[in-house]
Amino acid sequence: MQDTANLKQHNLITYILYLLGFVFGGLTNIIAIIMNYLKRDECRGTWLESHIEWQIKTFWVTLIGYIVGFVLSFVLIGIPILIVVLVWHIYRIVKGLMALNDNKAIT
């Protein structure tokens, strides 16, 4: 049970780091993704595994989305893409935090 509590705390910290990425220009997102990969194996087989996978997918999809949006912003289509990616990014973090708080796997 203690391992699950530690892994839940780890996930809470990484969610917070992802939120702080909005303030610190994504620097804390790099720390969070490294932490996710380091704890990935420990979370296998627990309800927390879904949170690690959720965070990893969120990181990579939003990174690609932000890059594409930035590049295309020079032809104006990128601005709506950046807005959609931002909203999706916030949604994923909030949904994950809510599920974590309820001790539920994320789907």
Summary of the structure (lengths in Angstrom):
residues: 107
radius of gyration: 14.6
end to end distance: 22.6
largest distance: 52.9
contacts: 302
relative contact order: 0.14
helix: 81%
strand: 0%
